[in-house]
Structures are given as C-alpha cells and as structure tokens.
Amino acid sequence: MPSTVVHLAFAGILAAALLGAAFSPRSVAVVFTAVIFADLDVFVSLLVPGTHRAAFHTLLLPAVAVLALAYDARRETSWLRARFGEHAPRVAWTAVAAFVFAAVGLDLFTSWGANPFYPLVDQFYSVGGTLEYSTQRGLVQTFVEIGGPDPGPQQLGTTDSYHVNSGVDPTRGAEAENVDRVFPVAQSGWQLLLVLTSPVVLWARYRD
C-alpha cells in the first residue's frame, strides 16, 4: 500500500516533467498539496466508516477541476492568470494530473484499491494483472480479461463492507488501547527506489 511519502515522490517526478517554465518550489508545493489532500480522507473515515480511499479518492473531483480550468481558459481574461500569475493554469493542470495519477491512480493500481467513482458508484476497485509478449502466445494481458469469468478490475466491496486500514484508522469502529498503528514510508523495493529517485529529479530540475 503506497504511503503518502510514495505518492509525493511520484508527484514530484510528474511536477518536474510537466511544469515546464512554471517550475519553482512554490509550484511544486501546490502539486504536493493536491496529492496530500487525497489522503486526508483517512480522517473522514473516522466520522464516516469506510470512506478512506473513497471520499477524496473520487475522480469526480478532478473532473470538476478540469471543467473549471477549461472554462477559465476560454474566458477573455483568465481569473487564474489575473489572480496568481501567468503560469497559474500550467500549475493547476499539473496539480490535477498529479491528483489523478500520483494520488488516486497509484492507489487504484494496488491490491488495496480505491473507490474512484464515489459517491455516484460506491465500489472499491483494484486494477492488477500483467502485460507481456510471449513467443508462443503473442501479446498477453490480464488486466481486463474480455469474456473471462471475472472481466475488468477486481471489485473489493463498498464503504459499508470494505475498510482500508491506516495508522489513523487501523480498523473499522473502536480500536483496542494497544492497537498497533503503522505509518508506512516504503513497503517494497520499488517504493523505496521511487522515494529516493524523486528528490534527485527535483533537485536536478531546480538546478537546470
């Protein structure tokens, strides 16, 4: 399960690649804030059980943001540019991309999954599988098994039946006094590599 640190590492690489002339410590902070916001639904789950990776992991939020940014771009005078400067739209679009890929996407493509269409569709999904080329079977993918017994992403349950644990909310309902609260940083080799790579990329981009 990717930690917030891993999400930020991925977002940092996206920021370095997408911000272009808008790259600055301040713009990277905006991108990071968008990604951190998604994980704040862990606190919502204390009030509404089961909403961690649902309340703020919904793709409805970036969909609304995209519509707002598109509308602002079509205005004769952009409110974003007038209020925050010439590079503001680029920063905003990058923040939306980071939210989709580094926040929601990174969780959706793990075994714990996410609830990407909440509250319109209350269902946690996990996207997993393989994509490979075999000299005997050709191109093989198992992410979406068309015509198979379980096509599409795996359905994990709803907010009523499924709980994603965290250090803030380890179990559904009240916890025992001695409950083990785990706050992960990196839970696999590739996650640690991402965490170590991101600051190097950001530093190099800043020095460029």
C-alpha positions as CSV (number, residue, x, y, z in Angstrom):
1,M,0.0,0.0,0.0
2,P,1.7,3.3,-1.1
3,S,2.3,5.7,1.7
4,T,1.8,9.5,1.4
5,V,5.6,9.7,1.0
6,V,5.4,7.4,-2.1
7,H,2.6,9.4,-3.5
8,L,4.6,12.6,-3.1
9,A,7.6,11.0,-4.7
10,F,5.6,10.1,-7.8
11,A,4.0,13.6,-7.8
12,G,7.5,15.2,-7.6
13,I,8.6,13.4,-10.8
14,L,5.4,14.4,-12.6
15,A,5.9,18.0,-11.4
16,A,9.5,18.0,-12.8
17,A,8.2,16.7,-16.1
18,L,5.1,18.7,-16.6
19,L,5.5,22.2,-15.0
20,G,7.9,23.4,-17.7
21,A,8.6,27.1,-17.2
22,A,6.3,27.2,-14.3
23,F,8.6,25.0,-12.2
24,S,9.5,26.5,-8.8
25,P,9.5,25.4,-5.2
26,R,6.1,27.2,-4.8
27,S,4.5,25.4,-7.8
28,V,5.8,22.0,-6.6
29,A,4.3,22.8,-3.2
30,V,0.9,23.3,-4.9
31,V,1.2,20.0,-6.7
32,F,2.2,18.3,-3.4
33,T,-0.8,19.9,-1.7
34,A,-3.2,18.4,-4.2
35,V,-1.8,14.9,-3.6
36,I,-1.8,15.2,0.1
37,F,-5.4,16.3,0.0
38,A,-6.5,12.9,-1.4
39,D,-5.0,11.1,1.6
40,L,-6.8,13.4,4.1
41,D,-9.9,11.2,3.6
42,V,-8.4,9.0,6.2
43,F,-9.7,11.5,8.8
44,V,-13.1,11.4,7.1
45,S,-13.2,7.7,7.7
46,L,-13.2,8.4,11.5
47,L,-16.6,10.1,11.0
48,V,-18.0,8.1,8.1
49,P,-16.6,4.5,8.3
50,G,-15.2,3.1,5.1
51,T,-14.5,6.4,3.3
52,H,-10.7,6.2,3.4
53,R,-9.7,6.0,-0.3
54,A,-13.2,6.9,-1.2
55,A,-14.3,10.4,0.0
56,F,-11.3,12.3,-1.6
57,H,-10.1,9.5,-3.9
58,T,-13.1,10.0,-6.3
59,L,-12.3,11.0,-9.9
60,L,-15.3,13.3,-9.7
61,L,-13.1,15.9,-8.0
62,P,-10.6,16.2,-10.9
63,A,-13.5,16.0,-13.4
64,V,-14.9,19.2,-11.8
65,A,-11.5,20.8,-11.7
66,V,-11.0,20.0,-15.4
67,L,-14.3,21.7,-16.3
68,A,-13.4,24.7,-14.2
69,L,-10.0,25.0,-15.8
70,A,-11.4,24.6,-19.3
71,Y,-13.9,27.3,-18.6
72,D,-11.3,29.6,-17.2
73,A,-9.1,29.1,-20.3
74,R,-12.0,30.1,-22.6
75,R,-12.7,33.4,-20.8
76,E,-11.4,36.6,-22.3
77,T,-9.5,37.3,-19.1
78,S,-8.4,34.2,-17.2
79,W,-9.2,34.5,-13.5
80,L,-6.3,32.2,-12.6
81,R,-3.7,34.3,-14.5
82,A,-5.1,37.5,-13.2
83,R,-5.1,36.3,-9.6
84,F,-2.0,34.0,-9.4
85,G,0.2,34.9,-12.4
86,E,0.9,33.8,-16.0
87,H,2.0,30.3,-15.0
88,A,-1.0,29.6,-12.8
89,P,-3.0,27.5,-15.4
90,R,0.0,25.3,-16.0
91,V,0.4,24.7,-12.3
92,A,-3.3,23.9,-11.9
93,W,-3.3,21.4,-14.8
94,T,-0.2,19.7,-13.3
95,A,-1.8,19.5,-9.9
96,V,-4.9,17.8,-11.4
97,A,-2.7,15.3,-13.3
98,A,-0.8,14.6,-10.1
99,F,-4.0,14.0,-8.2
100,V,-5.3,11.6,-10.9
101,F,-2.1,9.6,-11.4
102,A,0.0,10.0,-8.3
103,A,-2.8,10.0,-5.7
104,V,-5.9,8.1,-7.0
105,G,-4.1,6.1,-9.7
106,L,-1.3,4.8,-7.6
107,D,-3.8,3.5,-5.0
108,L,-6.2,2.1,-7.6
109,F,-3.4,0.0,-9.1
110,T,-2.6,-1.8,-5.9
111,S,-4.3,-4.7,-4.1
112,W,-6.0,-2.4,-1.6
113,G,-7.6,-0.5,-4.4
114,A,-9.7,2.7,-4.3
115,N,-13.3,3.9,-4.7
116,P,-12.8,6.1,-7.8
117,F,-16.5,7.0,-8.6
118,Y,-17.7,7.6,-5.0
119,P,-20.4,8.6,-4.2
120,L,-22.1,8.0,-7.5
121,V,-20.9,4.4,-7.6
122,D,-19.9,3.1,-4.2
123,Q,-17.5,0.3,-5.1
124,F,-13.8,-0.2,-4.3
125,Y,-11.8,-1.5,-7.3
126,S,-8.3,-2.9,-7.6
127,V,-6.6,-2.9,-11.0
128,G,-3.9,-5.6,-11.3
129,G,-2.5,-8.0,-13.9
130,T,0.3,-8.4,-16.3
131,L,1.2,-7.2,-19.8
132,E,3.8,-9.3,-21.7
133,Y,4.8,-10.6,-25.0
134,S,5.2,-14.4,-25.4
135,T,6.9,-16.0,-28.4
136,Q,4.2,-18.8,-28.2
137,R,1.1,-16.8,-27.1
138,G,1.8,-13.4,-28.5
139,L,0.8,-10.3,-26.6
140,V,-0.8,-11.3,-23.3
141,Q,-2.5,-9.0,-20.8
142,T,-4.6,-10.0,-17.8
143,F,-5.7,-6.5,-16.6
144,V,-9.0,-6.9,-18.4
145,E,-10.0,-10.4,-19.3
146,I,-12.5,-10.0,-22.0
147,G,-15.0,-12.8,-21.9
148,G,-13.4,-14.3,-18.8
149,P,-15.2,-15.2,-15.6
150,D,-14.0,-12.0,-13.9
151,P,-13.6,-9.3,-16.5
152,G,-12.3,-5.9,-15.6
153,P,-10.9,-4.6,-12.3
154,Q,-11.4,-6.6,-9.2
155,Q,-14.4,-5.4,-7.1
156,L,-13.4,-5.3,-3.4
157,G,-16.6,-4.1,-1.7
158,T,-18.4,-0.9,-0.7
159,T,-17.8,1.6,2.1
160,D,-20.3,-0.5,4.2
161,S,-18.3,-3.7,3.8
162,Y,-14.7,-2.7,3.0
163,H,-12.1,-1.0,5.1
164,V,-8.6,0.3,4.1
165,N,-6.5,0.4,7.3
166,S,-4.2,3.1,8.2
167,G,-2.2,4.4,11.1
168,V,-5.0,6.9,11.8
169,D,-7.8,4.4,11.5
170,P,-6.4,0.8,11.7
171,T,-9.7,-1.0,12.0
172,R,-13.4,-0.2,11.5
173,G,-15.0,1.0,14.7
174,A,-13.3,1.5,18.0
175,E,-9.8,0.2,18.4
176,A,-8.3,-1.5,21.4
177,E,-6.0,0.6,23.6
178,N,-2.9,-1.4,22.5
179,V,-3.7,-1.4,18.8
180,D,-0.7,-1.3,16.5
181,R,-0.7,1.9,14.5
182,V,1.5,1.5,11.4
183,F,2.6,4.6,9.4
184,P,4.4,3.2,6.4
185,V,7.1,5.0,4.4
186,A,8.1,2.4,1.8
187,Q,6.7,-1.1,1.8
188,S,8.6,-2.6,-1.2
189,G,11.8,-2.1,-3.1
190,W,10.2,-0.2,-5.9
191,Q,8.6,2.2,-3.5
192,L,11.9,2.9,-1.8
193,L,13.5,3.5,-5.2
194,L,10.8,6.0,-6.1
195,V,11.2,7.8,-2.8
196,L,15.0,8.0,-3.4
197,T,14.7,9.0,-7.0
198,S,12.2,11.8,-6.8
199,P,14.3,14.3,-4.8
200,V,17.2,13.7,-7.1
201,V,15.0,14.5,-10.1
202,L,13.5,17.6,-8.4
203,W,17.0,18.9,-7.4
204,A,18.3,18.4,-10.9
205,R,15.3,20.2,-12.4
206,Y,15.7,23.0,-9.9
207,R,19.4,23.4,-10.8
208,D,18.7,23.3,-14.6
